[in-house]
Amino acid sequence: MTAALDPRAIRADFPLLAHHGDSPLVYLDSAATSQKPSVVIDALRDYYEHTNANVARGVYALAEASTNAMENARRRVARFIGAPSADEIVFTKNATEALNLVAWSWGRANLAEGDAVVLSQMEHHANIVPWQILAAERGIELRWISVAPDGTLDLSNLDVLLDGAKMLSVSAMSNVLGTFTPMRQMADAAHAAGALVCVDACQYVPHLPTSVTELDADFLAFSGHKMCGPTGVGVLWAGASYSMPCPRSSAEAA
Ligand SMILES: Cc1ncc(COP(=O)(O)O)c(C=O)c1O
């Protein structure tokens, strides 16, 4: 039998909910950014009080400790999303930066006039604007998967949209509708058409166990700050063909 969820105990983990004016705060904007529980605030404080130094810059003990802490975090994130290697994890300041990184690095190196990128109409701005900028600069065609009245994606013409496309970049779970995208089915269709797959997993990772290999993605972006992590933490996972080995992240740190 699973234990009943105790909302009072969960609430007690979040100091801000107890320290906000006279009346109890009800916070309903976790999809934009979550509040931070005491363990996260304590870990941040502990880091600055005991470990802080510039990572990957120095060879003195404190610099080694902070670098190891960062590389251990990279390994944990890799395990958390089923990534084969910590080398494939890029820390960014949020998911918007992670998605921009795909468009600005992979996109600029691989897309030329006439190429097509497939997006859906339910994308967050973070997964639209970088591609629109690239489209305006390079003459790239943006194709749109429409949303059905029940909030799911209309995949009836997916093969037509993917025909000749170089990239499918879609959200695995809508931040507005809460609906899931049949990501694996879409990834299979994209790969069969010769396109890569970029997943905006901002809402998916906080809600479901995630495996980048099961999703068969090429890139996946999400934010730590939407899942109780500190502000200013996002993640881009880039498959092995699109990332570079990092000597320290592969070896187990002390
Ligand atoms: C689906 C989705 N994609 C991208 C973003 C942007 O995330 P961030 O605030 O980490 O840049 C959000 C934020 O709400 C989102 O819900």
PDBQT file of the ligand as one rigid body, heavy atoms in Angstrom, charges set to zero:
ROOT
HETATM    1  C1  LIG A 301       7.432  24.089 -22.229  1.00  0.00    +0.000 C 
HETATM    2  C2  LIG A 301       8.396  25.167 -21.823  1.00  0.00    +0.000 A 
HETATM    3  N1  LIG A 301       9.481  25.392 -22.576  1.00  0.00    +0.000 NA
HETATM    4  C3  LIG A 301      10.385  26.332 -22.252  1.00  0.00    +0.000 A 
HETATM    5  C4  LIG A 301      10.224  27.147 -21.147  1.00  0.00    +0.000 A 
HETATM    6  C5  LIG A 301      11.275  28.150 -20.810  1.00  0.00    +0.000 C 
HETATM    7  O1  LIG A 301      11.957  27.705 -19.661  1.00  0.00    +0.000 OA
HETATM    8  P1  LIG A 301      12.986  28.622 -18.871  1.00  0.00    +0.000 P 
HETATM    9  O2  LIG A 301      12.172  29.518 -18.006  1.00  0.00    +0.000 OA
HETATM   10  O3  LIG A 301      13.830  27.659 -18.080  1.00  0.00    +0.000 OA
HETATM   11  O4  LIG A 301      13.793  29.357 -19.879  1.00  0.00    +0.000 OA
HETATM   12  C6  LIG A 301       9.092  26.970 -20.348  1.00  0.00    +0.000 A 
HETATM   13  C7  LIG A 301       8.862  27.849 -19.189  1.00  0.00    +0.000 C 
HETATM   14  O5  LIG A 301       7.776  27.994 -18.699  1.00  0.00    +0.000 OA
HETATM   15  C8  LIG A 301       8.158  25.942 -20.673  1.00  0.00    +0.000 A 
HETATM   16  O6  LIG A 301       7.092  25.696 -19.921  1.00  0.00    +0.000 OA
ENDROOT
TORSDOF 0
